[in-house]
Amino acid sequence: MKEEEIRLIHGGGLDRNGRLNGNSSTTTGERPFDPHPDSSLANQAQPAFEPVLDSEEAAALLRIHPKTLQRMARHGEIPGFRIGKLWAFRASALNQWLENKMAS
């Protein structure tokens, strides 16, 4: 192992400039670096991040072919969006779409 890795594992850390220091912040008496020094930001509840599904993952959930899913999204028949050249889908949006389809 590299010396830096050993320091990180055994209580070393990074200083405010991202450089390795040999001591942990608890032994030096310093407060650990807080990327959000404004306490109001740190106390606010962060919204849950929902990972997006690619065409193959979303199609597998719906049990359809990925090309069919992409065609439906392109025509606005199913909720999806493009990230560059790739289609992406939110599982919650697909679930809501499916529930609406089953209700009608």
PDB file as gemmi writes it, atoms N, CA and C in Angstrom:
CRYST1    1.000    1.000    1.000  90.00  90.00  90.00 P 1                      
ATOM      1  N   MET A   1       0.834  -1.188   0.000  1.00  0.00           N  
ATOM      2  CA  MET A   1       0.000   0.000   0.000  1.00  0.00           C  
ATOM      3  C   MET A   1       0.872   1.242   0.000  1.00  0.00           C  
ATOM      4  N   LYS A   2       0.366   2.285  -0.600  1.00  0.00           N  
ATOM      5  CA  LYS A   2       1.085   3.542  -0.600  1.00  0.00           C  
ATOM      6  C   LYS A   2       0.967   4.193   0.765  1.00  0.00           C  
ATOM      7  N   GLU A   3       1.940   5.026   1.095  1.00  0.00           N  
ATOM      8  CA  GLU A   3       1.948   5.708   2.392  1.00  0.00           C  
ATOM      9  C   GLU A   3       0.694   6.556   2.578  1.00  0.00           C  
ATOM     10  N   GLU A   4       0.220   7.193   1.498  1.00  0.00           N  
ATOM     11  CA  GLU A   4      -0.977   8.024   1.603  1.00  0.00           C  
ATOM     12  C   GLU A   4      -2.204   7.193   1.952  1.00  0.00           C  
ATOM     13  N   GLU A   5      -2.308   5.990   1.334  1.00  0.00           N  
ATOM     14  CA  GLU A   5      -3.440   5.124   1.615  1.00  0.00           C  
ATOM     15  C   GLU A   5      -3.424   4.659   3.059  1.00  0.00           C  
ATOM     16  N   ILE A   6      -2.241   4.353   3.561  1.00  0.00           N  
ATOM     17  CA  ILE A   6      -2.109   3.911   4.944  1.00  0.00           C  
ATOM     18  C   ILE A   6      -2.513   5.032   5.884  1.00  0.00           C  
ATOM     19  N   ARG A   7      -2.113   6.273   5.581  1.00  0.00           N  
ATOM     20  CA  ARG A   7      -2.490   7.411   6.419  1.00  0.00           C  
ATOM     21  C   ARG A   7      -3.997   7.607   6.449  1.00  0.00           C  
ATOM     22  N   LEU A   8      -4.631   7.459   5.288  1.00  0.00           N  
ATOM     23  CA  LEU A   8      -6.087   7.631   5.235  1.00  0.00           C  
ATOM     24  C   LEU A   8      -6.798   6.551   6.040  1.00  0.00           C  
ATOM     25  N   ILE A   9      -6.304   5.316   5.955  1.00  0.00           N  
ATOM     26  CA  ILE A   9      -6.932   4.214   6.667  1.00  0.00           C  
ATOM     27  C   ILE A   9      -6.721   4.351   8.170  1.00  0.00           C  
ATOM     28  N   HIS A  10      -5.546   4.779   8.588  1.00  0.00           N  
ATOM     29  CA  HIS A  10      -5.205   4.843  10.003  1.00  0.00           C  
ATOM     30  C   HIS A  10      -5.349   6.239  10.586  1.00  0.00           C  
ATOM     31  N   GLY A  11      -6.375   6.954  10.200  1.00  0.00           N  
ATOM     32  CA  GLY A  11      -6.699   8.200  10.883  1.00  0.00           C  
ATOM     33  C   GLY A  11      -6.190   9.457  10.225  1.00  0.00           C  
ATOM     34  N   GLY A  12      -5.469   9.364   9.144  1.00  0.00           N  
ATOM     35  CA  GLY A  12      -5.062  10.574   8.454  1.00  0.00           C  
ATOM     36  C   GLY A  12      -6.238  11.125   7.681  1.00  0.00           C  
ATOM     37  N   GLY A  13      -6.089  12.275   7.127  1.00  0.00           N  
ATOM     38  CA  GLY A  13      -7.185  12.852   6.374  1.00  0.00           C  
ATOM     39  C   GLY A  13      -6.672  13.859   5.383  1.00  0.00           C  
ATOM     40  N   LEU A  14      -7.570  14.663   4.894  1.00  0.00           N  
ATOM     41  CA  LEU A  14      -7.224  15.715   3.962  1.00  0.00           C  
ATOM     42  C   LEU A  14      -7.412  17.049   4.651  1.00  0.00           C  
ATOM     43  N   ASP A  15      -6.492  17.990   4.357  1.00  0.00           N  
ATOM     44  CA  ASP A  15      -6.669  19.332   4.910  1.00  0.00           C  
ATOM     45  C   ASP A  15      -7.641  20.098   4.022  1.00  0.00           C  
ATOM     46  N   ARG A  16      -7.858  21.366   4.312  1.00  0.00           N  
ATOM     47  CA  ARG A  16      -8.840  22.158   3.577  1.00  0.00           C  
ATOM     48  C   ARG A  16      -8.489  22.329   2.101  1.00  0.00           C  
ATOM     49  N   ASN A  17      -7.228  22.123   1.728  1.00  0.00           N  
ATOM     50  CA  ASN A  17      -6.803  22.265   0.338  1.00  0.00           C  
ATOM     51  C   ASN A  17      -6.762  20.928  -0.389  1.00  0.00           C  
ATOM     52  N   GLY A  18      -7.238  19.857   0.271  1.00  0.00           N  
ATOM     53  CA  GLY A  18      -7.259  18.558  -0.370  1.00  0.00           C  
ATOM     54  C   GLY A  18      -5.953  17.806  -0.266  1.00  0.00           C  
ATOM     55  N   ARG A  19      -4.989  18.332   0.510  1.00  0.00           N  
ATOM     56  CA  ARG A  19      -3.715  17.646   0.676  1.00  0.00           C  
ATOM     57  C   ARG A  19      -3.799  16.713   1.866  1.00  0.00           C  
ATOM     58  N   LEU A  20      -3.035  15.617   1.796  1.00  0.00           N  
ATOM     59  CA  LEU A  20      -3.016  14.671   2.906  1.00  0.00           C  
ATOM     60  C   LEU A  20      -2.330  15.285   4.114  1.00  0.00           C  
ATOM     61  N   ASN A  21      -2.905  15.054   5.267  1.00  0.00           N  
ATOM     62  CA  ASN A  21      -2.196  15.390   6.490  1.00  0.00           C  
ATOM     63  C   ASN A  21      -1.988  14.108   7.277  1.00  0.00           C  
ATOM     64  N   GLY A  22      -1.051  14.089   8.134  1.00  0.00           N  
ATOM     65  CA  GLY A  22      -0.709  12.879   8.868  1.00  0.00           C  
ATOM     66  C   GLY A  22      -1.576  12.645  10.073  1.00  0.00           C  
ATOM     67  N   ASN A  23      -2.338  13.620  10.476  1.00  0.00           N  
ATOM     68  CA  ASN A  23      -3.139  13.485  11.681  1.00  0.00           C  
ATOM     69  C   ASN A  23      -4.608  13.492  11.332  1.00  0.00           C  
ATOM     70  N   SER A  24      -5.392  12.848  12.189  1.00  0.00           N  
ATOM     71  CA  SER A  24      -6.833  12.963  11.989  1.00  0.00           C  
ATOM     72  C   SER A  24      -7.273  14.282  12.577  1.00  0.00           C  
ATOM     73  N   SER A  25      -8.416  14.771  12.163  1.00  0.00           N  
ATOM     74  CA  SER A  25      -8.872  16.069  12.631  1.00  0.00           C  
ATOM     75  C   SER A  25      -9.218  16.027  14.105  1.00  0.00           C  
ATOM     76  N   THR A  26      -9.508  14.844  14.651  1.00  0.00           N  
ATOM     77  CA  THR A  26      -9.877  14.777  16.057  1.00  0.00           C  
ATOM     78  C   THR A  26      -8.658  14.900  16.957  1.00  0.00           C  
ATOM     79  N   THR A  27      -7.481  14.471  16.492  1.00  0.00           N  
ATOM     80  CA  THR A  27      -6.306  14.567  17.344  1.00  0.00           C  
ATOM     81  C   THR A  27      -5.690  15.958  17.301  1.00  0.00           C  
ATOM     82  N   THR A  28      -5.939  16.725  16.249  1.00  0.00           N  
ATOM     83  CA  THR A  28      -5.351  18.052  16.153  1.00  0.00           C  
ATOM     84  C   THR A  28      -6.228  19.105  16.812  1.00  0.00           C  
ATOM     85  N   GLY A  29      -7.461  18.742  17.161  1.00  0.00           N  
ATOM     86  CA  GLY A  29      -8.358  19.696  17.772  1.00  0.00           C  
ATOM     87  C   GLY A  29      -9.106  20.547  16.769  1.00  0.00           C  
ATOM     88  N   GLU A  30      -8.841  20.381  15.475  1.00  0.00           N  
ATOM     89  CA  GLU A  30      -9.543  21.147  14.451  1.00  0.00           C  
ATOM     90  C   GLU A  30     -10.876  20.489  14.153  1.00  0.00           C  
ATOM     91  N   ARG A  31     -11.819  21.318  13.715  1.00  0.00           N  
ATOM     92  CA  ARG A  31     -13.079  20.766  13.246  1.00  0.00           C  
ATOM     93  C   ARG A  31     -12.847  20.191  11.858  1.00  0.00           C  
ATOM     94  N   PRO A  32     -13.520  19.084  11.523  1.00  0.00           N  
ATOM     95  CA  PRO A  32     -13.362  18.542  10.169  1.00  0.00           C  
ATOM     96  C   PRO A  32     -13.894  19.527   9.145  1.00  0.00           C  
ATOM     97  N   PHE A  33     -13.357  19.465   7.959  1.00  0.00           N  
ATOM     98  CA  PHE A  33     -13.772  20.365   6.887  1.00  0.00           C  
ATOM     99  C   PHE A  33     -15.224  20.109   6.550  1.00  0.00           C  
ATOM    100  N   ASP A  34     -16.037  21.147   6.541  1.00  0.00           N  
ATOM    101  CA  ASP A  34     -17.455  21.058   6.223  1.00  0.00           C  
ATOM    102  C   ASP A  34     -17.675  21.716   4.868  1.00  0.00           C  
ATOM    103  N   PRO A  35     -18.073  20.950   3.833  1.00  0.00           N  
ATOM    104  CA  PRO A  35     -18.274  21.564   2.520  1.00  0.00           C  
ATOM    105  C   PRO A  35     -19.447  22.526   2.507  1.00  0.00           C  
ATOM    106  N   HIS A  36     -20.317  22.465   3.513  1.00  0.00           N  
ATOM    107  CA  HIS A  36     -21.455  23.369   3.648  1.00  0.00           C  
ATOM    108  C   HIS A  36     -21.350  24.089   4.985  1.00  0.00           C  
ATOM    109  N   PRO A  37     -20.506  25.114   5.072  1.00  0.00           N  
ATOM    110  CA  PRO A  37     -20.309  25.761   6.362  1.00  0.00           C  
ATOM    111  C   PRO A  37     -21.556  26.460   6.883  1.00  0.00           C  
ATOM    112  N   ASP A  38     -22.486  26.813   6.004  1.00  0.00           N  
ATOM    113  CA  ASP A  38     -23.725  27.434   6.429  1.00  0.00           C  
ATOM    114  C   ASP A  38     -24.590  26.350   7.067  1.00  0.00           C  
ATOM    115  N   SER A  39     -24.824  26.450   8.357  1.00  0.00           N  
ATOM    116  CA  SER A  39     -25.530  25.396   9.075  1.00  0.00           C  
ATOM    117  C   SER A  39     -26.956  25.210   8.568  1.00  0.00           C  
ATOM    118  N   SER A  40     -27.560  26.260   8.018  1.00  0.00           N  
ATOM    119  CA  SER A  40     -28.923  26.112   7.521  1.00  0.00           C  
ATOM    120  C   SER A  40     -28.968  25.164   6.329  1.00  0.00           C  
ATOM    121  N   LEU A  41     -27.912  25.141   5.504  1.00  0.00           N  
ATOM    122  CA  LEU A  41     -27.868  24.206   4.384  1.00  0.00           C  
ATOM    123  C   LEU A  41     -27.671  22.778   4.872  1.00  0.00           C  
ATOM    124  N   ALA A  42     -26.863  22.613   5.906  1.00  0.00           N  
ATOM    125  CA  ALA A  42     -26.579  21.282   6.409  1.00  0.00           C  
ATOM    126  C   ALA A  42     -27.800  20.680   7.086  1.00  0.00           C  
ATOM    127  N   ASN A  43     -28.657  21.507   7.671  1.00  0.00           N  
ATOM    128  CA  ASN A  43     -29.819  21.002   8.392  1.00  0.00           C  
ATOM    129  C   ASN A  43     -31.028  20.776   7.506  1.00  0.00           C  
ATOM    130  N   GLN A  44     -31.016  21.280   6.285  1.00  0.00           N  
ATOM    131  CA  GLN A  44     -32.147  21.093   5.394  1.00  0.00           C  
ATOM    132  C   GLN A  44     -32.169  19.660   4.887  1.00  0.00           C  
ATOM    133  N   ALA A  45     -33.354  19.113   4.799  1.00  0.00           N  
ATOM    134  CA  ALA A  45     -33.494  17.762   4.267  1.00  0.00           C  
ATOM    135  C   ALA A  45     -33.219  17.793   2.764  1.00  0.00           C  
ATOM    136  N   GLN A  46     -32.353  16.921   2.333  1.00  0.00           N  
ATOM    137  CA  GLN A  46     -32.033  16.821   0.914  1.00  0.00           C  
ATOM    138  C   GLN A  46     -33.109  16.002   0.216  1.00  0.00           C  
ATOM    139  N   PRO A  47     -33.551  16.421  -0.974  1.00  0.00           N  
ATOM    140  CA  PRO A  47     -34.535  15.617  -1.692  1.00  0.00           C  
ATOM    141  C   PRO A  47     -33.905  14.294  -2.104  1.00  0.00           C  
ATOM    142  N   ALA A  48     -34.696  13.256  -2.072  1.00  0.00           N  
ATOM    143  CA  ALA A  48     -34.186  11.939  -2.452  1.00  0.00           C  
ATOM    144  C   ALA A  48     -33.879  11.939  -3.948  1.00  0.00           C  
ATOM    145  N   PHE A  49     -32.724  11.457  -4.285  1.00  0.00           N  
ATOM    146  CA  PHE A  49     -32.320  11.387  -5.687  1.00  0.00           C  
ATOM    147  C   PHE A  49     -32.747  10.038  -6.235  1.00  0.00           C  
ATOM    148  N   GLU A  50     -33.512  10.066  -7.293  1.00  0.00           N  
ATOM    149  CA  GLU A  50     -33.962   8.826  -7.914  1.00  0.00           C  
ATOM    150  C   GLU A  50     -33.076   8.527  -9.116  1.00  0.00           C  
ATOM    151  N   PRO A  51     -32.328   7.449  -9.061  1.00  0.00           N  
ATOM    152  CA  PRO A  51     -31.503   7.102 -10.218  1.00  0.00           C  
ATOM    153  C   PRO A  51     -32.381   6.836 -11.439  1.00  0.00           C  
ATOM    154  N   VAL A  52     -31.860   7.155 -12.598  1.00  0.00           N  
ATOM    155  CA  VAL A  52     -32.612   6.932 -13.830  1.00  0.00           C  
ATOM    156  C   VAL A  52     -32.250   5.569 -14.406  1.00  0.00           C  
ATOM    157  N   LEU A  53     -33.176   5.035 -15.164  1.00  0.00           N  
ATOM    158  CA  LEU A  53     -32.985   3.745 -15.817  1.00  0.00           C  
ATOM    159  C   LEU A  53     -32.649   3.975 -17.278  1.00  0.00           C  
ATOM    160  N   ASP A  54     -31.789   3.135 -17.835  1.00  0.00           N  
ATOM    161  CA  ASP A  54     -31.543   3.223 -19.268  1.00  0.00           C  
ATOM    162  C   ASP A  54     -32.632   2.441 -19.999  1.00  0.00           C  
ATOM    163  N   SER A  55     -32.582   2.437 -21.304  1.00  0.00           N  
ATOM    164  CA  SER A  55     -33.634   1.798 -22.102  1.00  0.00           C  
ATOM    165  C   SER A  55     -33.773   0.314 -21.791  1.00  0.00           C  
ATOM    166  N   GLU A  56     -32.667  -0.357 -21.649  1.00  0.00           N  
ATOM    167  CA  GLU A  56     -32.719  -1.798 -21.401  1.00  0.00           C  
ATOM    168  C   GLU A  56     -33.312  -2.111 -20.032  1.00  0.00           C  
ATOM    169  N   GLU A  57     -32.928  -1.341 -19.005  1.00  0.00           N  
ATOM    170  CA  GLU A  57     -33.468  -1.572 -17.661  1.00  0.00           C  
ATOM    171  C   GLU A  57     -34.963  -1.280 -17.614  1.00  0.00           C  
ATOM    172  N   ALA A  58     -35.364  -0.157 -18.203  1.00  0.00           N  
ATOM    173  CA  ALA A  58     -36.778   0.215 -18.197  1.00  0.00           C  
ATOM    174  C   ALA A  58     -37.602  -0.785 -19.010  1.00  0.00           C  
ATOM    175  N   ALA A  59     -37.080  -1.205 -20.149  1.00  0.00           N  
ATOM    176  CA  ALA A  59     -37.797  -2.169 -20.981  1.00  0.00           C  
ATOM    177  C   ALA A  59     -37.941  -3.507 -20.262  1.00  0.00           C  
ATOM    178  N   ALA A  60     -36.918  -3.896 -19.508  1.00  0.00           N  
ATOM    179  CA  ALA A  60     -37.001  -5.145 -18.758  1.00  0.00           C  
ATOM    180  C   ALA A  60     -38.093  -5.064 -17.690  1.00  0.00           C  
ATOM    181  N   LEU A  61     -38.244  -3.911 -17.056  1.00  0.00           N  
ATOM    182  CA  LEU A  61     -39.307  -3.743 -16.061  1.00  0.00           C  
ATOM    183  C   LEU A  61     -40.683  -3.860 -16.695  1.00  0.00           C  
ATOM    184  N   LEU A  62     -40.830  -3.283 -17.876  1.00  0.00           N  
ATOM    185  CA  LEU A  62     -42.116  -3.300 -18.566  1.00  0.00           C  
ATOM    186  C   LEU A  62     -42.314  -4.551 -19.424  1.00  0.00           C  
ATOM    187  N   ARG A  63     -41.252  -5.334 -19.564  1.00  0.00           N  
ATOM    188  CA  ARG A  63     -41.258  -6.564 -20.359  1.00  0.00           C  
ATOM    189  C   ARG A  63     -41.610  -6.302 -21.818  1.00  0.00           C  
ATOM    190  N   ILE A  64     -40.947  -5.259 -22.352  1.00  0.00           N  
ATOM    191  CA  ILE A  64     -41.061  -4.960 -23.783  1.00  0.00           C  
ATOM    192  C   ILE A  64     -39.654  -4.810 -24.340  1.00  0.00           C  
ATOM    193  N   HIS A  65     -39.532  -4.759 -25.635  1.00  0.00           N  
ATOM    194  CA  HIS A  65     -38.227  -4.614 -26.273  1.00  0.00           C  
ATOM    195  C   HIS A  65     -37.730  -3.173 -26.100  1.00  0.00           C  
ATOM    196  N   PRO A  66     -36.428  -2.970 -25.872  1.00  0.00           N  
ATOM    197  CA  PRO A  66     -35.896  -1.608 -25.703  1.00  0.00           C  
ATOM    198  C   PRO A  66     -36.191  -0.679 -26.885  1.00  0.00           C  
ATOM    199  N   LYS A  67     -36.175  -1.197 -28.097  1.00  0.00           N  
ATOM    200  CA  LYS A  67     -36.471  -0.348 -29.267  1.00  0.00           C  
ATOM    201  C   LYS A  67     -37.933   0.094 -29.259  1.00  0.00           C  
ATOM    202  N   THR A  68     -38.828  -0.769 -28.809  1.00  0.00           N  
ATOM    203  CA  THR A  68     -40.242  -0.396 -28.694  1.00  0.00           C  
ATOM    204  C   THR A  68     -40.397   0.715 -27.670  1.00  0.00           C  
ATOM    205  N   LEU A  69     -39.718   0.579 -26.547  1.00  0.00           N  
ATOM    206  CA  LEU A  69     -39.756   1.600 -25.500  1.00  0.00           C  
ATOM    207  C   LEU A  69     -39.227   2.936 -26.024  1.00  0.00           C  
ATOM    208  N   GLN A  70     -38.114   2.908 -26.737  1.00  0.00           N  
ATOM    209  CA  GLN A  70     -37.542   4.137 -27.290  1.00  0.00           C  
ATOM    210  C   GLN A  70     -38.491   4.791 -28.296  1.00  0.00           C  
ATOM    211  N   ARG A  71     -39.135   3.986 -29.144  1.00  0.00           N  
ATOM    212  CA  ARG A  71     -40.092   4.512 -30.111  1.00  0.00           C  
ATOM    213  C   ARG A  71     -41.270   5.164 -29.396  1.00  0.00           C  
ATOM    214  N   MET A  72     -41.771   4.490 -28.352  1.00  0.00           N  
ATOM    215  CA  MET A  72     -42.892   5.046 -27.591  1.00  0.00           C  
ATOM    216  C   MET A  72     -42.503   6.363 -26.920  1.00  0.00           C  
ATOM    217  N   ALA A  73     -41.303   6.432 -26.395  1.00  0.00           N  
ATOM    218  CA  ALA A  73     -40.835   7.667 -25.754  1.00  0.00           C  
ATOM    219  C   ALA A  73     -40.658   8.777 -26.785  1.00  0.00           C  
ATOM    220  N   ARG A  74     -40.130   8.443 -27.942  1.00  0.00           N  
ATOM    221  CA  ARG A  74     -39.919   9.426 -29.002  1.00  0.00           C  
ATOM    222  C   ARG A  74     -41.248  10.028 -29.460  1.00  0.00           C  
ATOM    223  N   HIS A  75     -42.310   9.220 -29.463  1.00  0.00           N  
ATOM    224  CA  HIS A  75     -43.632   9.682 -29.884  1.00  0.00           C  
ATOM    225  C   HIS A  75     -44.435  10.272 -28.723  1.00  0.00           C  
ATOM    226  N   GLY A  76     -43.848  10.332 -27.533  1.00  0.00           N  
ATOM    227  CA  GLY A  76     -44.524  10.916 -26.390  1.00  0.00           C  
ATOM    228  C   GLY A  76     -45.579  10.017 -25.765  1.00  0.00           C  
ATOM    229  N   GLU A  77     -45.553   8.739 -26.090  1.00  0.00           N  
ATOM    230  CA  GLU A  77     -46.524   7.801 -25.548  1.00  0.00           C  
ATOM    231  C   GLU A  77     -46.173   7.335 -24.145  1.00  0.00           C  
ATOM    232  N   ILE A  78     -44.924   7.463 -23.772  1.00  0.00           N  
ATOM    233  CA  ILE A  78     -44.442   7.009 -22.471  1.00  0.00           C  
ATOM    234  C   ILE A  78     -43.454   8.050 -21.955  1.00  0.00           C  
ATOM    235  N   PRO A  79     -43.412   8.308 -20.640  1.00  0.00           N  
ATOM    236  CA  PRO A  79     -42.512   9.351 -20.124  1.00  0.00           C  
ATOM    237  C   PRO A  79     -41.043   8.920 -20.176  1.00  0.00           C  
ATOM    238  N   GLY A  80     -40.247   9.715 -20.840  1.00  0.00           N  
ATOM    239  CA  GLY A  80     -38.821   9.460 -20.945  1.00  0.00           C  
ATOM    240  C   GLY A  80     -38.131  10.729 -21.391  1.00  0.00           C  
ATOM    241  N   PHE A  81     -36.827  10.753 -21.288  1.00  0.00           N  
ATOM    242  CA  PHE A  81     -36.072  11.921 -21.710  1.00  0.00           C  
ATOM    243  C   PHE A  81     -34.727  11.474 -22.240  1.00  0.00           C  
ATOM    244  N   ARG A  82     -34.115  12.365 -22.991  1.00  0.00           N  
ATOM    245  CA  ARG A  82     -32.822  12.049 -23.594  1.00  0.00           C  
ATOM    246  C   ARG A  82     -31.706  12.705 -22.813  1.00  0.00           C  
ATOM    247  N   ILE A  83     -30.653  11.977 -22.630  1.00  0.00           N  
ATOM    248  CA  ILE A  83     -29.398  12.507 -22.104  1.00  0.00           C  
ATOM    249  C   ILE A  83     -28.386  12.248 -23.207  1.00  0.00           C  
ATOM    250  N   GLY A  84     -28.104  13.289 -23.957  1.00  0.00           N  
ATOM    251  CA  GLY A  84     -27.267  13.105 -25.138  1.00  0.00           C  
ATOM    252  C   GLY A  84     -28.024  12.279 -26.157  1.00  0.00           C  
ATOM    253  N   LYS A  85     -27.445  11.168 -26.566  1.00  0.00           N  
ATOM    254  CA  LYS A  85     -28.100  10.295 -27.536  1.00  0.00           C  
ATOM    255  C   LYS A  85     -28.894   9.175 -26.872  1.00  0.00           C  
ATOM    256  N   LEU A  86     -28.759   9.032 -25.560  1.00  0.00           N  
ATOM    257  CA  LEU A  86     -29.378   7.912 -24.864  1.00  0.00           C  
ATOM    258  C   LEU A  86     -30.693   8.301 -24.214  1.00  0.00           C  
ATOM    259  N   TRP A  87     -31.634   7.373 -24.208  1.00  0.00           N  
ATOM    260  CA  TRP A  87     -32.898   7.571 -23.523  1.00  0.00           C  
ATOM    261  C   TRP A  87     -32.739   7.179 -22.072  1.00  0.00           C  
ATOM    262  N   ALA A  88     -33.441   7.905 -21.191  1.00  0.00           N  
ATOM    263  CA  ALA A  88     -33.433   7.605 -19.762  1.00  0.00           C  
ATOM    264  C   ALA A  88     -34.871   7.688 -19.252  1.00  0.00           C  
ATOM    265  N   PHE A  89     -35.142   6.937 -18.206  1.00  0.00           N  
ATOM    266  CA  PHE A  89     -36.495   6.837 -17.685  1.00  0.00           C  
ATOM    267  C   PHE A  89     -36.441   6.802 -16.157  1.00  0.00           C  
ATOM    268  N   ARG A  90     -37.413   7.464 -15.531  1.00  0.00           N  
ATOM    269  CA  ARG A  90     -37.542   7.403 -14.077  1.00  0.00           C  
ATOM    270  C   ARG A  90     -38.523   6.287 -13.754  1.00  0.00           C  
ATOM    271  N   ALA A  91     -38.149   5.427 -12.827  1.00  0.00           N  
ATOM    272  CA  ALA A  91     -39.002   4.297 -12.462  1.00  0.00           C  
ATOM    273  C   ALA A  91     -40.343   4.790 -11.926  1.00  0.00           C  
ATOM    274  N   SER A  92     -40.338   5.878 -11.153  1.00  0.00           N  
ATOM    275  CA  SER A  92     -41.587   6.392 -10.595  1.00  0.00           C  
ATOM    276  C   SER A  92     -42.514   6.896 -11.703  1.00  0.00           C  
ATOM    277  N   ALA A  93     -41.966   7.532 -12.731  1.00  0.00           N  
ATOM    278  CA  ALA A  93     -42.785   8.017 -13.850  1.00  0.00           C  
ATOM    279  C   ALA A  93     -43.355   6.845 -14.643  1.00  0.00           C  
ATOM    280  N   LEU A  94     -42.565   5.795 -14.823  1.00  0.00           N  
ATOM    281  CA  LEU A  94     -43.057   4.613 -15.528  1.00  0.00           C  
ATOM    282  C   LEU A  94     -44.155   3.933 -14.724  1.00  0.00           C  
ATOM    283  N   ASN A  95     -43.991   3.875 -13.410  1.00  0.00           N  
ATOM    284  CA  ASN A  95     -44.989   3.258 -12.551  1.00  0.00           C  
ATOM    285  C   ASN A  95     -46.302   4.036 -12.613  1.00  0.00           C  
ATOM    286  N   GLN A  96     -46.208   5.357 -12.561  1.00  0.00           N  
ATOM    287  CA  GLN A  96     -47.404   6.187 -12.636  1.00  0.00           C  
ATOM    288  C   GLN A  96     -48.083   6.027 -14.009  1.00  0.00           C  
ATOM    289  N   TRP A  97     -47.291   5.998 -15.063  1.00  0.00           N  
ATOM    290  CA  TRP A  97     -47.830   5.810 -16.405  1.00  0.00           C  
ATOM    291  C   TRP A  97     -48.566   4.473 -16.497  1.00  0.00           C  
ATOM    292  N   LEU A  98     -47.954   3.431 -15.941  1.00  0.00           N  
ATOM    293  CA  LEU A  98     -48.550   2.099 -15.987  1.00  0.00           C  
ATOM    294  C   LEU A  98     -49.856   2.058 -15.185  1.00  0.00           C  
ATOM    295  N   GLU A  99     -49.873   2.690 -14.017  1.00  0.00           N  
ATOM    296  CA  GLU A  99     -51.094   2.731 -13.214  1.00  0.00           C  
ATOM    297  C   GLU A  99     -52.220   3.466 -13.956  1.00  0.00           C  
ATOM    298  N   ASN A 100     -51.874   4.579 -14.629  1.00  0.00           N  
ATOM    299  CA  ASN A 100     -52.866   5.312 -15.411  1.00  0.00           C  
ATOM    300  C   ASN A 100     -53.400   4.469 -16.572  1.00  0.00           C  
ATOM    301  N   LYS A 101     -52.525   3.694 -17.198  1.00  0.00           N  
ATOM    302  CA  LYS A 101     -52.940   2.844 -18.309  1.00  0.00           C  
ATOM    303  C   LYS A 101     -53.876   1.749 -17.819  1.00  0.00           C  
ATOM    304  N   MET A 102     -53.587   1.204 -16.637  1.00  0.00           N  
ATOM    305  CA  MET A 102     -54.414   0.121 -16.102  1.00  0.00           C  
ATOM    306  C   MET A 102     -55.781   0.648 -15.643  1.00  0.00           C  
ATOM    307  N   ALA A 103     -55.823   1.924 -15.199  1.00  0.00           N  
ATOM    308  CA  ALA A 103     -57.075   2.502 -14.718  1.00  0.00           C  
ATOM    309  C   ALA A 103     -58.011   2.859 -15.865  1.00  0.00           C  
ATOM    310  N   SER A 104     -57.475   3.111 -17.038  1.00  0.00           N  
ATOM    311  CA  SER A 104     -58.340   3.530 -18.140  1.00  0.00           C  
ATOM    312  C   SER A 104     -58.780   2.389 -19.013  1.00  0.00           C  
TER     313      SER A 104                                                      
END                                                                             
